[in-house]
């Protein structure tokens, strides 16, 4: 199955995966792999997984251990992957944390892989370039893929990745697969009860979002900023926080917060707001060919809140 569905968090069920495959998945142990630098925070990542993942038993392994499970049944896998797709002659890099189920193939010693869910990652420019130029690189397809995976696990920077963020992503996937629903790229949503609470509560903003205000725009991307229709500034409470502070607050059940995650996917952007009380999304907007996070994005959220209060 191709990864043709790359929302910030996507999951595939009845429309894409057969009932018997879903039942088979639920009987597996899910193996989580992380970037090598993440193992220094293994306890935090384990805490994040434990907080949200109930659909299967799980185990965290090192990337190099994946090969030893290739011939074994009853396992599903979370790992980093990437692919490029062409849309209107423009290459678009998709960097994902993907959940796959592997089942025996009709061909000897081979397995069929089924993608059950993806988390779209906001990677650094070098990683995006590597993905988009894979076809032009020298070497066999297998060698190029090996180099790419080596970069993803060792060198790539994922701005929207941390133990706390992972807890929110996994909650969406866990609940989606449990209820056997699908979520696609264009998923947009707001919670009419929880979103208006931001009129009196603080919205936490990861510090990496600050940098996006100065990001060079990709080809074909446009701004959602219109000087002729400048919106009122966001006047509710905001707090810019680093990863450590956000992880601590998100993983501590006694300090529920609402926080933004901003994802670039090629020339698209996805803005999500999570509530760490139960790691649910309370707002999401997908904007194709509109790259940078801008103040108007926050202003639009405030404007929406005022209409539903």
N, C-alpha and C positions, 0 to 999 in steps of 0.2 A: 504494500500500500504506500503510495507517495504521500509526502507531507505537504498536502495542498491547502492546508488550513492553518494559518499562523497568527491568530490573534494573540494578545498578550498571554492569555491562558486559553488553550483550546482543548477540547476532548471530543472523542469520537465514539459513538455507541451504536444504537440500533440502525441508523442510516448507513453506517460504514463498516461496522463489525458485526459478524453473525453472533447469534445468541450463544452458540456453543463455544466460540472464542472468548466471549465475555465470561462465561462460566469457568472456562479453563484458566483465564487470568485470575479470577478470584481464588483459585486453588494454588496459586504460585506464591513463592517468596519473592518480594521485590528487592532487587539489589540496587542500591544507590551508589553512584560514583560522583566524586567531587573533583574540582581542580586540585592539583597537588598542594598548592599553598593553603587550601581550605582545611587540610587535615590538622593544621596548627590550632584550628578552632573546632575540632571534631565534636567536643561536648555540646557546643552551641548548635551545630547542625543536627546532631542527634536529638537535641531538645526540640528543635523546630519540626523535625519529621514526626517525632512522637506526639507533638501537639496536634497535628493535623491528619496523620495517615493512619487510618483504621481498616481500610478495605482489604489489605493483605498483611501478613507478617513481613518484616523488612530486615535488611542487613546492609550496613555501609561497608563497601570494599574499596580497595585501591584500583585505579584504572587498569593496571597491568594484570590484575586478577581476573578480568572479564574473560580472557581467553580460556581459562580453566573451566569455565561454566558453559562453553560453547556446545559441548556434546551432552550436556545434562538437561533433563526436562524439569518442568515445574518451577521455572524461574522467569521473572520479568525483569526488565532492566531500565534504569534511568541513566542516561549518559549525554554528553554534549555532542552535537552534530551540526552540520551546516550544508547548505546547498544554494545554488544560484538559480534564479528563474528570470526569463526575459519577459518584460511587459512593455509593449509599445517600443520595442528595440532598445529598451534600457534594462541593463542587468540590475537585479535586486537581490542583495545578499540576505539570506535567512539564516540566522544563528539561533539554535534552539537547544533547550534541555528537553529531551524526548523520552517518553515512556514507551517501550516496545515489548511485545510478547513474541517469543520465538517458538515455533512449533516444527516438528519434523516435516521435511519436504518429501515429495515423491522421488526426488533425486537422491541417490545414496550420499551419506555424510554431509548433507546440506540441510539448512533450515529455512523456513519461510518466516519473515518478520512482519509484524503488524504494528503500526503506530497507533497507540491508544490515546496519547495526549502529548501536547507540546507546550513549553513555556518559551515565548519569544524573548530573546536576550538583546539588550542594547550594547553592542560590542564596540571596541575602539576602531578607528579608521583603518588601521593596518589589517586587522582581522577581516573587515568587510572587503578590503582590496584583495586579500588572499583568496577569499571565497569567490569573488567576481572574476578573477583571472585564472581560476583553476584549469580551464580548458586550454589556456595558452601556455601553461607551464610544461616543462619537459618531464619525461618519465611516463610510466604506465599509469593507468587509472588507479590501480591499487596503491602504487607508490605515492601518488599525489594525495590520495585520501589519507594515507598514513601520516604524511607531513602535516596535513590540515588538522587531523585529530591530535597530533603531538602539540601543535600550537594552541588548540582549544583547551587542552588539559594543563599546559605548562605556561603559556605566555600571554594568552588573550586577557583583556580586561573587559569585564561585564559590569557596566555601571549599575544596572538594576538587579544586582545579585548580592545577597547576604543571607545569613541564617534567618533573620526575621522576615525578609521578603519571601524566602522559600516557604515559610510556614503558610503565608497567604496563598501562594501559588498552589501548594499541595492541597489546601482545603478545597479550592475550586475543583481540582481534578478528582479528589477523593469523593466529594459529594456528587459530582457529575457522573462519574462511572458507577457509583452506588445506585443512582437513580436512572442510569442508562440513558442519559440525555446527550445531546450534541451541542457544542458551542462553536460558532464559526467566526471568521475574520471580522465580519461587520457587527459583531455583538456590541450593542450600546444599551445602557441601562442606568437608571438612577432609583434609589430607594426613597420613597416619598416621606418616610418617617425619619430615617437616620440622617439623610443628607441635610435637612434643615437644621439639625442640631449644631451644625458648624457656625450658625449665626451667634452662638454663645460659647462654642468650644474652639480649641486651637487646632488648626490644620498643620500637621508636621510635614515639612518639605525636605527631602534629602538634598544634601549640599551639591551633589553632582548636577542637579537641575540648574543651579546658578550658572554653571559653565555653558549650558545650552543656549543661553541668551547671546553668546558670542560665537556660536558654532558657524562655520562656513556652510552655506547652503548647498545641498546636493543638486545636481543637474535635474531639472524638471520639477523641483520642489518650489513651492510658493509660500509666502507668509500669510498668516491669517490676520495680520495687523493692517488696519486701514486707517490712515491718518484722518480721513474725513468722517470716520465713525468711531472715534476713540471712546471706549466705554469708561464708565466710572471705575476708579481703582478698587481693588479688593480691600475692603475695610474691616473684614473680620480678622480674627487673630491668626497670625502665621508664625511659625517657628522653623528656621532652617537648622537641621541637625545632621551630625555625621553618622556613619554607619554604626559605630559602637553604641551611641546613645539610642538610636532607633531600634537596634536589635534588643537592647536591654529592656526598652519599654514594650516592644511588641511581644517578646517572649515572657514577660512578667504579667500574669493574669490579673494582678491587682492594679495595674496601671493601663487600662485600655485607652488607646489613642486612635485617631483617624489620620491617615498618612497618604501622601501622593506617591504614585510610581509613574514615571514617564519613560516610554519605550520608543526608540527609533527603530523602524524596520524599513531599510532602504530609504525612500523619500517619504515614508508615511510616519505618522505618530499616533501613539495610543496613550491616553491619559486615564489612569485608574485611581480611585480612592478606596482604600481598604479600612475596615474597622477591626482593630486587633482584638476586640472583645471576643469575637468568634471567627476572625480572619475571613470575613465575608467582604465581597466587593459591594460598595454602596453607590459607586458612580463609575461609568466608563464611557469614553468617547473615542471613536476611531476616525482619524482625519487623513484620507489618502492625499498624497502629494502636498502635504502641509507639514513641513519638517520640524521647525524649532518650537520648543516650549516658550510661550510668551505671556506677558502679563494679561493679555486679553483672554487667555485660557482660564486664568483665575477669575477674571471679571465675569466671564460667561457662567462660571459655576455659581458665583454670588447672585447673578441675575436670575439663574434658574431657581436658586433657593428662595428668592423673593417671590417668585411666581407660585411656588407650591406651599409656602408657609401659611 
